[in-house]
Amino acid sequence: MSLEKVKVHAESVEEEEEEEELVDPGETLKAECAQEAKCVALQARMDECTNRVNNTEGTDETCVEELFDFLHCVDHCVSKSLFKYLK
C-alpha cells in the first residue's frame, strides 16, 4: 500500500469516528427512570396540576412543587447508576 493510500484510509477512519454520535448516559438513564412507577405517579400529579392551572384563569397557583418532586425522583434514580458510566 502506498503512503498516499494509507493517508486516505486514515482520513476516512477519522471521519467515521467523528461522525459517531455520542450518547449521554445521563439522558438515557433519565428516560428510563422517568418510567419507574414512583416517578410515573409523580409525573401524573404534575400533569394534573398543569392541566388545572392551564384551565383556570387568574390563578396564582404554580406546579413548582410537583415539578421538583418529579425531578427529585428521576435524579435520585439516576444517581444510583450514573457514576459507573463516568471515567
C-alpha positions in Angstrom: 0.0 0.0 0.0 1.4 3.4 -1.0 1.8 6.2 1.5 -0.9 8.2 -0.2 -3.4 5.3 0.1 -2.6 5.0 3.8 -3.2 8.7 4.4 -6.6 8.5 2.5 -7.5 5.4 4.6 -6.5 7.1 7.8 -8.6 10.2 6.9 -11.7 8.1 6.2 -11.3 6.3 9.5 -11.1 9.6 11.3 -14.2 10.9 9.5 -16.1 7.8 10.6 -15.0 8.3 14.2 -16.1 11.9 14.1 -19.5 11.0 12.7 -20.4 8.7 15.5 -22.8 10.4 17.8 -22.1 10.2 21.5 -24.9 9.2 23.7 -25.2 10.8 27.0 -25.8 8.0 29.6 -27.4 10.6 31.9 -30.1 11.3 29.4 -30.7 7.6 28.7 -30.9 6.9 32.5 -33.3 9.8 33.0 -35.6 8.5 30.3 -35.6 5.0 31.9 -36.0 6.4 35.5 -39.0 8.5 34.4 -40.7 5.2 33.5 -40.4 3.8 37.0 -43.8 3.5 38.9 -43.0 6.1 41.6 -41.8 8.7 39.1 -44.7 8.0 36.7 -47.1 8.7 39.6 -45.4 12.0 40.4 -45.4 12.9 36.7 -49.2 12.2 36.7 -49.6 14.5 39.7 -47.6 17.2 37.9 -49.6 16.8 34.7 -52.8 17.0 36.6 -51.7 20.2 38.3 -50.5 21.7 35.0 -53.9 21.0 33.4 -55.7 22.5 36.4 -53.5 25.7 36.2 -53.9 26.0 32.4 -57.7 25.7 32.7 -58.1 28.2 35.5 -57.9 31.9 34.6 -56.4 34.3 37.0 -54.9 31.7 39.3 -51.7 32.3 41.3 -51.1 28.5 41.6 -47.9 27.1 40.2 -46.8 23.5 39.9 -43.3 24.0 41.1 -43.7 21.7 44.0 -44.9 18.9 41.7 -42.1 19.6 39.2 -39.5 19.4 41.9 -40.9 16.2 43.3 -40.8 14.6 39.9 -37.3 15.8 39.1 -36.1 14.7 42.5 -37.5 11.2 41.9 -35.7 10.9 38.5 -32.4 12.4 39.8 -32.4 10.0 42.8 -32.9 7.0 40.5 -30.2 8.2 38.0 -27.7 8.8 40.8 -27.7 5.2 41.7 -26.2 4.1 38.4 -24.8 7.1 36.6 -21.3 7.1 38.2 -20.4 3.7 36.7 -20.5 5.3 33.3 -18.1 8.1 34.2 -14.4 7.8 33.7 
